[in-house]
């Protein structure tokens, strides 16, 4: 039975120390705290019973983290993302295409999944897309843009010529009709 001292003190059942009771517990607060602690699943150090890991193991990040999955995660829209040193997490389909091209994607380029499955990042399922020019563009600007695209992706189609239209809009190749001369 629990001994009660004249000043309302109790004696702890576990350590036999006197303590001021705040409730009907049989143990002092220190012993109750020890009983609530459980060993950390990573290092074995005692931690609060509500947690599986101690504070040191819980706060580890990257490869030191117990939850490390090799630097691969899923984006909320279903795309696979991979941790790349110096670039943080990058979509895996972009990395596959960049490796295939031997360079990083340029501004205006994006990668499309042919079959629509967002985590199917096989090279044969990926296409490199470029964003088209906006509506309402001048013809000479559209041709210049098309020329730039050809120079970047298929220079052999230009037959070694660098320009299709000169700065004044007159054709420099025989395939396009020249601009009619101005009337005087």
C-alpha positions as CSV (number, residue, x, y, z in Angstrom):
1,X,0.0,0.0,0.0
2,X,1.1,3.6,-0.7
3,X,2.5,5.4,2.3
4,X,1.3,8.9,2.9
5,X,3.5,11.3,4.8
6,X,2.1,14.0,7.1
7,X,2.7,16.8,4.5
8,X,0.8,14.9,1.7
9,X,4.0,13.4,0.2
10,X,4.0,10.0,-1.4
11,X,6.9,7.5,-1.7
12,X,7.6,6.3,-5.2
13,X,6.9,2.6,-5.8
14,X,9.9,2.2,-8.1
15,X,12.7,4.4,-6.6
16,X,11.4,4.8,-3.1
17,X,11.9,8.6,-3.1
18,X,9.4,11.0,-1.7
19,X,7.4,13.2,-4.2
20,X,4.5,15.6,-4.1
21,X,1.6,13.8,-5.9
22,X,-0.3,15.7,-8.5
23,X,-2.6,12.8,-9.3
24,X,-3.1,9.2,-8.4
25,X,0.1,7.9,-9.9
26,X,2.1,5.3,-7.9
27,X,5.5,6.5,-9.3
28,X,7.2,9.8,-9.1
29,X,7.3,12.0,-12.4
30,X,10.9,11.0,-13.1
31,X,10.2,7.3,-13.0
32,X,7.0,7.7,-15.0
33,X,9.1,9.5,-17.7
34,X,11.6,6.7,-17.8
35,X,8.8,4.1,-18.2
36,X,7.4,6.1,-21.2
37,X,10.7,6.1,-23.1
38,X,11.4,3.4,-25.7
39,X,14.7,2.6,-27.5
40,X,15.2,4.4,-30.8
41,X,14.8,1.9,-33.7
42,X,18.0,3.2,-35.4
43,X,20.5,3.7,-32.6
44,X,18.9,2.2,-29.4
45,X,19.1,5.5,-27.4
46,X,16.0,6.0,-25.2
47,X,13.5,8.4,-26.6
48,X,10.0,9.5,-25.8
49,X,7.5,6.6,-26.2
50,X,5.4,8.5,-28.7
51,X,8.2,8.5,-31.3
52,X,10.1,5.6,-32.9
53,X,13.3,7.6,-33.3
54,X,15.4,9.8,-31.0
55,X,15.8,13.5,-31.9
56,X,19.3,12.8,-33.4
57,X,18.1,10.1,-35.7
58,X,14.8,11.8,-36.6
59,X,16.5,15.0,-37.8
60,X,18.9,13.3,-40.3
61,X,18.5,14.2,-43.9
62,X,19.6,12.9,-47.3
63,X,21.5,9.6,-47.4
64,X,21.8,9.7,-43.6
65,X,18.1,9.6,-43.2
66,X,16.4,6.3,-42.3
67,X,13.7,7.2,-44.8
68,X,16.2,7.6,-47.7
69,X,14.9,6.1,-50.9
70,X,17.9,6.6,-53.1
71,X,17.0,10.2,-54.1
72,X,13.9,9.2,-56.0
73,X,10.4,10.6,-55.2
74,X,7.1,11.2,-56.9
75,X,5.8,14.7,-57.8
76,X,2.2,15.3,-56.8
77,X,1.2,15.1,-60.5
78,X,2.7,11.6,-60.9
79,X,6.1,12.4,-62.4
80,X,9.2,10.7,-61.1
81,X,11.8,13.1,-59.7
82,X,15.5,12.3,-59.0
83,X,17.9,14.2,-56.7
84,X,20.8,15.6,-58.8
85,X,23.7,17.2,-57.0
86,X,23.8,20.9,-57.6
87,X,20.3,20.9,-59.1
88,X,18.1,19.6,-56.4
89,X,15.2,17.4,-57.5
90,X,14.7,17.2,-61.3
91,X,12.0,15.4,-63.3
92,X,13.5,12.1,-64.5
93,X,12.1,12.4,-68.0
94,X,14.0,15.6,-68.4
95,X,17.3,14.0,-67.2
96,X,16.8,11.1,-69.7
97,X,16.3,13.5,-72.6
98,X,19.2,15.7,-71.6
99,X,21.5,12.6,-71.4
100,X,20.3,11.5,-74.9
101,X,20.9,15.0,-76.3
102,X,24.2,15.4,-74.5
103,X,23.2,18.8,-73.3
104,X,20.6,20.5,-71.0
105,X,17.2,21.5,-72.4
106,X,17.1,24.9,-74.0
107,X,14.5,27.6,-73.1
108,X,11.3,26.7,-74.9
109,X,12.0,23.0,-75.0
110,X,10.0,20.4,-73.1
111,X,9.7,16.6,-72.9
112,X,6.5,14.8,-73.8
113,X,5.5,11.2,-72.8
114,X,4.1,9.6,-76.0
115,X,1.9,7.0,-74.1
116,X,0.8,9.5,-71.5
117,X,2.2,7.4,-68.6
118,X,4.0,10.0,-66.5
119,X,6.5,7.6,-64.9
120,X,7.4,5.7,-68.1
121,X,10.7,7.4,-68.8
122,X,12.1,5.1,-71.4
123,X,13.8,7.1,-74.2
124,X,11.6,5.5,-76.8
125,X,8.5,6.8,-75.0
126,X,9.8,10.4,-74.8
127,X,9.6,13.2,-77.4
128,X,11.4,16.5,-77.4
129,X,8.9,19.3,-78.1
130,X,9.5,23.0,-78.7
131,X,7.0,25.7,-78.1
132,X,5.6,27.3,-81.3
133,X,5.7,31.0,-82.0
134,X,2.7,32.9,-80.8
135,X,-0.3,33.7,-83.0
136,X,-0.2,37.0,-85.0
137,X,3.5,36.8,-85.9
138,X,4.9,38.5,-89.0
139,X,5.8,36.1,-91.8
140,X,9.4,37.2,-91.9
141,X,9.6,36.6,-88.1
142,X,8.0,33.2,-88.5
143,X,10.4,32.2,-91.2
144,X,13.3,33.5,-89.1
145,X,12.1,31.4,-86.2
146,X,11.7,28.3,-88.4
147,X,15.2,28.9,-89.7
148,X,16.5,29.0,-86.2
149,X,14.7,25.8,-85.4
150,X,16.2,24.1,-88.5
151,X,19.7,25.3,-87.6
152,X,19.3,23.9,-84.1
153,X,17.6,20.5,-84.8
154,X,18.2,19.7,-88.5
155,X,21.0,21.8,-90.1
156,X,21.3,19.4,-93.0
157,X,18.0,20.6,-94.3
158,X,19.4,24.0,-94.9
159,X,22.0,22.6,-97.4
160,X,24.8,24.6,-95.8
161,X,23.1,27.9,-96.2
162,X,22.6,30.0,-93.1
163,X,19.8,32.3,-94.3
164,X,16.6,31.8,-96.1
165,X,15.4,35.4,-95.9
166,X,17.7,38.4,-95.7
167,X,17.1,41.2,-93.3
168,X,14.9,43.1,-95.9
169,X,12.6,40.0,-96.3
170,X,13.8,39.1,-99.8
171,X,14.5,35.4,-100.5
172,X,18.1,34.4,-100.8
173,X,17.2,30.8,-102.0
174,X,15.4,30.0,-105.2
175,X,12.7,28.0,-103.4
176,X,10.7,31.0,-102.2
177,X,9.2,33.7,-104.5
178,X,11.0,37.0,-104.0
179,X,9.2,40.0,-102.7
180,X,7.8,42.0,-105.7
181,X,9.7,45.2,-106.5
182,X,8.2,48.5,-105.2
183,X,6.3,50.6,-107.8
184,X,7.5,54.0,-108.5
